[in-house]
Amino acid sequence: MLVKGGATAGGAQAAASHTGALAANDKVFDGACRAVGITRAATVTEAFEAAATFATQPIPVGPNTIVLTTAGGWGVVTADAITRDDDIVLMALPADLQAVIDEKLPPRWSRNNPIDCAGGETRDTIPEVMELVATHPDVHAIVYLGLGIQSNQARMMRDGKFYPDHGLERIVAYHQRQDSRFAEAAQELSVQTGKPILVATELAHADPDNAGPATVRRTGRLCYPSGERAVTALGHLVRHSRFHEARKG
Protein backbone atom coordinates (compact mmCIF):
# COMPACT_ATOMS: atom_id res chain seq x y z
CA MET A 1 0.00 0.00 0.00
CA LEU A 2 1.44 3.35 -1.04
CA VAL A 3 0.43 7.02 -0.93
CA LYS A 4 2.52 9.42 -3.02
CA GLY A 5 2.55 13.18 -2.67
CA GLY A 6 3.02 15.38 -5.69
CA ALA A 7 0.43 13.59 -7.80
CA THR A 8 -1.02 16.91 -9.01
CA ALA A 9 0.59 20.07 -10.32
CA GLY A 10 -0.09 21.82 -7.01
CA GLY A 11 1.28 18.94 -4.99
CA ALA A 12 4.38 18.68 -7.18
CA GLN A 13 5.06 22.37 -6.68
CA ALA A 14 4.74 21.97 -2.91
CA ALA A 15 7.01 18.93 -2.98
CA ALA A 16 9.73 20.78 -4.89
CA SER A 17 10.92 22.48 -1.73
CA HIS A 18 10.73 19.34 0.40
CA THR A 19 10.87 15.99 -1.37
CA GLY A 20 11.15 17.23 -4.93
CA ALA A 21 12.81 14.09 -6.22
CA LEU A 22 9.51 12.26 -5.74
CA ALA A 23 7.53 14.65 -7.92
CA ALA A 24 8.20 12.88 -11.20
CA ASN A 25 5.60 12.29 -13.92
CA ASP A 26 2.70 10.73 -12.06
CA LYS A 27 1.54 8.49 -14.91
CA VAL A 28 5.00 6.96 -15.14
CA PHE A 29 5.04 6.40 -11.40
CA ASP A 30 1.55 4.88 -11.47
CA GLY A 31 2.56 2.50 -14.26
CA ALA A 32 5.63 1.43 -12.32
CA CYS A 33 3.49 0.68 -9.27
CA ARG A 34 1.08 -1.45 -11.28
CA ALA A 35 3.94 -3.30 -12.93
CA VAL A 36 5.27 -4.55 -9.60
CA GLY A 37 1.91 -5.06 -7.88
CA ILE A 38 1.94 -2.05 -5.58
CA THR A 39 -1.60 -0.91 -4.78
CA ARG A 40 -1.73 2.86 -4.70
CA ALA A 41 -4.16 4.99 -2.70
CA ALA A 42 -5.17 8.54 -3.59
CA THR A 43 -5.47 9.68 0.05
CA VAL A 44 -4.23 8.70 3.48
CA THR A 45 -7.79 7.76 4.51
CA GLU A 46 -8.09 5.46 1.51
CA ALA A 47 -4.75 3.89 2.36
CA PHE A 48 -5.81 3.13 5.93
CA GLU A 49 -9.11 1.62 4.79
CA ALA A 50 -7.48 -0.43 2.04
CA ALA A 51 -4.86 -1.72 4.48
CA ALA A 52 -7.59 -2.69 6.95
CA THR A 53 -9.42 -4.46 4.13
CA PHE A 54 -6.35 -6.45 3.13
CA ALA A 55 -5.89 -7.42 6.77
CA THR A 56 -9.47 -8.59 7.37
CA GLN A 57 -11.05 -9.69 4.07
CA PRO A 58 -10.23 -12.61 1.77
CA ILE A 59 -8.78 -11.84 -1.67
CA PRO A 60 -11.44 -12.33 -4.36
CA VAL A 61 -10.73 -14.72 -7.23
CA GLY A 62 -12.38 -12.37 -9.72
CA PRO A 63 -14.13 -9.00 -10.19
CA ASN A 64 -17.82 -10.04 -10.20
CA THR A 65 -19.59 -8.08 -7.47
CA ILE A 66 -23.14 -8.10 -6.12
CA VAL A 67 -24.64 -5.25 -4.11
CA LEU A 68 -27.20 -6.34 -1.49
CA THR A 69 -29.20 -3.46 -0.06
CA THR A 70 -32.24 -2.73 2.08
CA ALA A 71 -32.66 0.71 0.50
CA GLY A 72 -32.69 1.40 -3.24
CA GLY A 73 -30.90 4.76 -3.25
CA TRP A 74 -27.82 3.39 -1.50
CA GLY A 75 -27.67 0.61 -4.07
CA VAL A 76 -27.79 3.06 -6.97
CA VAL A 77 -24.89 5.22 -5.79
CA THR A 78 -22.85 2.11 -4.97
CA ALA A 79 -23.57 0.70 -8.43
CA ASP A 80 -22.29 3.99 -9.86
CA ALA A 81 -19.08 3.63 -7.86
CA ILE A 82 -18.54 0.08 -9.09
CA THR A 83 -19.17 1.10 -12.69
CA ARG A 84 -16.61 3.90 -12.42
CA ASP A 85 -13.95 1.41 -11.28
CA ASP A 86 -12.47 -0.28 -14.35
CA ASP A 87 -11.38 -3.31 -12.34
CA ILE A 88 -14.68 -4.26 -10.66
CA VAL A 89 -17.68 -5.73 -12.47
CA LEU A 90 -21.28 -5.00 -11.48
CA MET A 91 -22.30 -8.43 -12.70
CA ALA A 92 -25.66 -9.25 -14.22
CA LEU A 93 -27.76 -11.25 -11.79
CA PRO A 94 -27.61 -14.92 -12.88
CA ALA A 95 -31.02 -16.39 -13.74
CA ASP A 96 -30.68 -19.27 -11.28
CA LEU A 97 -29.78 -16.87 -8.47
CA GLN A 98 -32.73 -14.62 -9.31
CA ALA A 99 -35.05 -17.63 -9.19
CA VAL A 100 -34.04 -18.69 -5.68
CA ILE A 101 -34.12 -15.10 -4.38
CA ASP A 102 -37.66 -14.84 -5.79
CA GLU A 103 -38.68 -17.35 -3.14
CA LYS A 104 -37.37 -15.10 -0.34
CA LEU A 105 -38.54 -11.62 -1.39
CA PRO A 106 -41.85 -10.04 -2.44
CA PRO A 107 -42.60 -9.60 -6.18
CA ARG A 108 -41.60 -5.93 -6.05
CA TRP A 109 -37.89 -6.64 -5.39
CA SER A 110 -35.44 -5.33 -8.00
CA ARG A 111 -34.71 -8.65 -9.78
CA ASN A 112 -31.38 -7.14 -10.70
CA ASN A 113 -28.01 -6.14 -9.31
CA PRO A 114 -28.13 -4.28 -6.93
CA ILE A 115 -30.44 -6.66 -5.11
CA ASP A 116 -32.92 -4.28 -3.48
CA CYS A 117 -34.97 -6.16 -0.88
CA ALA A 118 -37.69 -3.51 -1.29
CA GLY A 119 -38.72 -3.57 2.36
CA GLY A 120 -39.74 -7.20 2.17
CA GLU A 121 -37.43 -8.50 4.86
CA THR A 122 -38.69 -10.90 7.50
CA ARG A 123 -36.66 -12.21 10.43
CA ASP A 124 -34.28 -14.38 8.39
CA THR A 125 -34.36 -12.73 4.95
CA ILE A 126 -31.02 -10.92 5.02
CA PRO A 127 -28.89 -13.89 6.18
CA GLU A 128 -30.70 -16.24 3.80
CA VAL A 129 -30.38 -14.02 0.72
CA MET A 130 -26.78 -13.20 1.59
CA GLU A 131 -26.00 -16.91 1.78
CA LEU A 132 -27.63 -17.55 -1.61
CA VAL A 133 -25.50 -14.81 -3.15
CA ALA A 134 -22.24 -15.69 -1.40
CA THR A 135 -22.41 -19.37 -2.30
CA HIS A 136 -23.15 -18.78 -5.99
CA PRO A 137 -20.06 -19.80 -7.99
CA ASP A 138 -20.15 -16.77 -10.32
CA VAL A 139 -20.11 -14.22 -7.48
CA HIS A 140 -16.70 -13.09 -6.29
CA ALA A 141 -17.55 -10.31 -3.81
CA ILE A 142 -20.50 -8.68 -2.04
CA VAL A 143 -21.10 -5.14 -0.80
CA TYR A 144 -23.86 -5.18 1.84
CA LEU A 145 -25.66 -1.91 2.57
CA GLY A 146 -28.23 -0.84 5.15
CA LEU A 147 -26.95 -2.46 8.31
CA GLY A 148 -28.07 -0.66 11.45
CA ILE A 149 -31.46 0.61 10.29
CA GLN A 150 -33.35 -1.53 12.77
CA SER A 151 -31.10 -0.53 15.65
CA ASN A 152 -31.52 3.11 14.69
CA GLN A 153 -35.27 2.66 14.97
CA ALA A 154 -34.71 0.97 18.32
CA ARG A 155 -32.71 3.96 19.53
CA MET A 156 -35.54 6.34 18.64
CA MET A 157 -38.00 4.11 20.48
CA ARG A 158 -35.70 3.93 23.49
CA ASP A 159 -35.35 7.72 23.56
CA GLY A 160 -39.10 8.27 23.25
CA LYS A 161 -41.47 9.07 26.06
CA PHE A 162 -43.24 5.70 25.97
CA TYR A 163 -40.17 3.61 26.69
CA PRO A 164 -39.82 1.30 28.63
CA ASP A 165 -43.57 0.61 28.78
CA HIS A 166 -46.00 -0.81 26.20
CA GLY A 167 -43.75 -3.76 25.33
CA LEU A 168 -41.13 -1.55 23.72
CA GLU A 169 -38.30 -3.26 25.59
CA ARG A 170 -38.94 -6.46 23.63
CA ILE A 171 -39.14 -4.61 20.30
CA VAL A 172 -35.95 -2.64 20.96
CA ALA A 173 -34.05 -5.79 21.94
CA TYR A 174 -35.30 -7.60 18.81
CA HIS A 175 -34.16 -4.84 16.43
CA GLN A 176 -30.72 -4.66 18.01
CA ARG A 177 -30.39 -8.44 17.93
CA GLN A 178 -31.28 -8.52 14.23
CA ASP A 179 -28.55 -6.09 13.22
CA SER A 180 -26.02 -8.07 15.22
CA ARG A 181 -27.15 -11.25 13.44
CA PHE A 182 -26.75 -9.62 10.03
CA ALA A 183 -23.21 -8.42 10.80
CA GLU A 184 -22.26 -11.85 12.14
CA ALA A 185 -23.73 -13.52 9.06
CA ALA A 186 -21.59 -11.35 6.78
CA GLN A 187 -18.41 -12.33 8.60
CA GLU A 188 -19.30 -16.02 8.87
CA LEU A 189 -20.29 -16.34 5.20
CA SER A 190 -17.12 -14.55 4.14
CA VAL A 191 -14.99 -17.01 6.10
CA GLN A 192 -17.04 -19.97 4.87
CA THR A 193 -16.87 -19.04 1.17
CA GLY A 194 -13.50 -17.28 1.07
CA LYS A 195 -15.16 -14.26 -0.56
CA PRO A 196 -14.99 -10.64 0.62
CA ILE A 197 -18.25 -9.29 2.04
CA LEU A 198 -17.86 -5.59 2.75
CA VAL A 199 -20.47 -4.00 5.04
CA ALA A 200 -21.21 -0.29 4.65
CA THR A 201 -23.44 2.10 6.58
CA GLU A 202 -23.19 5.79 7.36
CA LEU A 203 -23.94 4.80 10.96
CA ALA A 204 -20.35 3.60 11.20
CA HIS A 205 -19.54 7.27 11.79
CA ALA A 206 -22.91 8.77 12.72
CA ASP A 207 -23.66 6.25 15.49
CA PRO A 208 -20.70 3.90 16.03
CA ASP A 209 -22.38 2.34 19.09
CA ASN A 210 -25.28 1.15 16.91
CA ALA A 211 -25.50 -2.64 17.19
CA GLY A 212 -24.81 -3.07 13.45
CA PRO A 213 -21.43 -1.36 13.03
CA ALA A 214 -20.46 -2.24 16.61
CA THR A 215 -20.88 -5.94 15.78
CA VAL A 216 -18.92 -5.58 12.55
CA ARG A 217 -16.03 -4.21 14.61
CA ARG A 218 -16.45 -7.01 17.13
CA THR A 219 -16.08 -9.59 14.35
CA GLY A 220 -12.72 -8.00 13.54
CA ARG A 221 -13.70 -6.24 10.33
CA LEU A 222 -13.99 -2.68 9.09
CA CYS A 223 -17.46 -1.14 8.73
CA TYR A 224 -17.25 1.33 5.83
CA PRO A 225 -19.06 4.68 6.20
CA SER A 226 -20.42 4.57 2.64
CA GLY A 227 -20.88 2.20 -0.25
CA GLU A 228 -18.44 4.24 -2.30
CA ARG A 229 -15.71 3.82 0.32
CA ALA A 230 -16.35 0.06 0.41
CA VAL A 231 -16.07 -0.10 -3.38
CA THR A 232 -12.77 1.81 -3.34
CA ALA A 233 -11.36 -0.67 -0.83
CA LEU A 234 -12.67 -3.62 -2.85
CA GLY A 235 -10.96 -2.24 -5.94
CA HIS A 236 -7.60 -2.62 -4.22
CA LEU A 237 -8.36 -6.28 -3.47
CA VAL A 238 -9.43 -6.97 -7.05
CA ARG A 239 -6.34 -5.33 -8.55
CA HIS A 240 -4.12 -7.30 -6.17
CA SER A 241 -5.86 -10.52 -7.23
CA ARG A 242 -5.56 -9.66 -10.92
CA PHE A 243 -1.83 -8.92 -10.62
CA HIS A 244 -1.08 -12.26 -8.98
CA GLU A 245 -3.28 -14.18 -11.43
CA ALA A 246 -1.40 -12.57 -14.32
CA ARG A 247 1.93 -13.60 -12.82
CA LYS A 248 0.74 -17.21 -12.62
CA GLY A 249 0.00 -17.13 -16.34
N, C-alpha and C positions, 0 to 999 in steps of 0.2 A: 504494500500500500504506500502510495507516494503522493504528496502535495507539493507542487512547484510554484514558487512565486515568479512574477515576471511573465505571466502567460498573456497579458494584454500590453498594449502600448504604454498605458499609464503605469502598470506594475513594473514593466521593464525599465522605464525611466527612474522609478523609485529605487529599483535594485541597482542601478548603475553606480550609486554612491555607497553601496553596502556589499552586495554579493553580485556584482555586475557580470562576473564570468558565467553565472547561471542563466542570464537573460538572452540566451541564443534563440534562434528561430523556433517558435513553439511547435509548429507542425513537425519539424525534424525531430524534436525532443519527444513528441507524442508517438511518432512512428518508431523511434528507438525503444520506447517503453513497451509498446505492443509486441515488438519483435522478440523481446526477451521475457514476456509474460508478466510485466509489472502492471498492476492495476492502478490507475491514476484517478485521484479524486479532484474535483474542482474547488472544494472548500474544505476547511478543517472539520466542520461538522459532518460533511459527507464522509470524510476519511474515518472519523470515529465510528460512524454508523456502519460503514462497510466492514471495518475491522471487527466490530462486534458481530456482524452477520457471518463473516468467515469463521469466527470462533464458536458460533452457536448453531449454525444451520448446516445441513448436508449440502454438498456440491451437486447441482442438478446434472443429469446426463444429457440434457438438451434444453432448448429454449421455449418449449410449448408451455404456456402459462394460462391458468384459469383464475378469474376473479370471482370470488364468492362474496355476496353482499346482502345485507338486510335493508339497504336503502339504495334506490336506483341512482340518485345523483352522485354518490360516492363512487359507484361503479363506473359511471361515465367518465369522470375526471381521471380515474385510475386507468381506464382503457386508453384514454388519450395519452397518458404518460407512457404506457407500454408501447403504443404505436409510434411514439416519437423516438423510442430507443431501437436502434437498428439491430440490436443483438437479441432482443426478446420478441417472442411471437405471441400475439393474442390469438390463440388457436380457435378455429371453428369448433363448436361443441359437437363431439361425435354423436351420431344418431343413436347408438346403443346406450350412451351415457344419458342423453336426453330422455330416452324411454324409461330408464329406471328412476330418474329424478322426477318424471311425471307422476310416479306413484307416491311421491313424498310431498309434493307441493300442489297448491290449487291451480286450476287452469289458467289463471292470469299471470303465472310466473313468466319470466322473459323468454324461456326456451332458446337461449343464446348465451354467449359469453360476452359480458359478465352474466353470471347466474344471479339474477335478482329474485330473492325469495318472495317478494311482493307482499310482505306482511302475513304470509301463510304459515309461519312457524308454530309448531306445537312443541311440547316438552323436549322431544328428541330429534327434531328436524335438523338442526344445525350439525350435530355430530354425525348423524346418518348421511346427510348429503355430502358433508366434507369427506367422509370415508369413501363414498361412491366415487367422488372425484379423485381423491388421492390414490386409490387403488387401480384406477384406470391406466392401462399400460401406455397410452399416448400422452398422458399428462406428466409434465416434468416439474412443475412448480405451481403453488397456489398463493394468491394474495387474498387474505380474509379480512373483510371490512365490517364494521358495525359492532364490534365487541364493546360491551359496557353500557349499551342503551338501557337494558333492563335494570341494571344497578343504578343508573342515573335516575330512572323513574322511582326506584326504591328510595333514593336519597331525598327526592322531593316529597315523597309520602312521609318519610321519617321526620322531615323538617316541618311538616304541616301541623295544623292545630288539632287534627283528629288522632294523631299518633300518640300513644300506643294502643288506643282503643279500637273497637270495630273490626277486630281481626286483622289489622294492618301489620302486626308483627309477623304473622305467618306469610303474608304476601311479600313483605320486604325481604324476609329471609329466603323465600323461594327465588325472587329475582336475582339476588346476590349469588345464590348457589348456582343458578343457571349460567351466569357469566363465568364463574369459576370453572364449571364443567366444560364450557366451550373453549376456554383457554387451554385447559388440560388436554382436551381432545386434539387440539392443533399440535401440541407438543408430542403427544403419544403417537399420532398418525404419522408425523414427520419422522420420528425414530423408527417406527414400524416399516415405513415404505422407503426410507432413505431419500425422501424428497423434501425440499425446503417448503415450509408453510409459514409465510410472513404475515403477522397479525398487525393491523393498523387501526388506530382510532385517535381522534384528536383529544380524547380523554387522557391519553398518556401524558399530556402536558396540562390539560385543563383541570383534571381531577385524578392525579396519580394514585390516590388511595381507593379509587373505584375498584370493585372486585375484579373487573375484567383485566385492565392493565396490571394491577397488583399481582394477579395470578400468573400472567405472562412472565413477569419478573421473577416470581417464585419458581417457575419452571426453568429458569436459567436462560431465558431468551429476551431479546430486545422487542419492546412494543413500539412500533413506529408511529409518529404523531400524524402521519397522513399517508394516503395510498401512494402519492407521488414519491415520498421519501422511501417507502418500502420498495417501489419499483426501481429507484436509483440503486439501492443496495443490492437488489436481485440482479441488476445488470452486471455488477462486478462479479457475482458468482458465475453467471452465464459466460462472461468473457474468459474467466479463469478456466472454466470447463472446456470451452472451445479451444483455447490455446493448448491445453494438455492433450485433447483429442487429436489436434492437428499434429502434434509432435509424435504421437503413436503411429500416425500414418506415414 
